[in-house]
Structures are given as C-alpha cells and as structure tokens.
Amino acid sequence: MRSLRRAVSLRQVLRSVRWYVRELTDESAYDRYVAHVRHGHPDAEVPSRRDFERMRTDRQEADPRQGFRCC
C-alpha cells in the first residue's frame, strides 16, 4: 500500500514537472492554439504544428516587441 502511494505521488510530481517545463518553454502554445481554433472557429482548418511554428516565428520576427532574436 505504501509503495502504491509513493508511485501515485511520484506520478503527480512528474506530471507537474512536465506541465511546468512545457509552460516555461512555451511548448504548450500549439495545444492552446488548437483548442482556441476548435472552440472559437469550428469551421476553420487547424494548421499543422510545423505551420503553426512558422506562423509564430514570422509574427515574432515581424514585431520586435514580441521577442528579440539576435541570430
């Protein structure tokens, strides 16, 4: 019973760490975008992750206030 509690606790910690790292690195941005498109624009086509990242990079490079990239 004790080992089961530890396993559940460890799983919760790992899940929390995964969530934190995904938020910190903004890897979850695509998931949020897909949820937004499906909810707010159900008829719109959802771009692939690659297309989303390209759009995001283009937007950031076009507007220096969005984030500075030196190289």
PyMOL commands that set and color helices and strands:
alter all, ss='L'
color gray80, all
select helices_A, chain A and resi 2-25+29-40+49-62+64-66
alter helices_A, ss='H'
color red, helices_A
deselect
rebuild
show_as cartoon
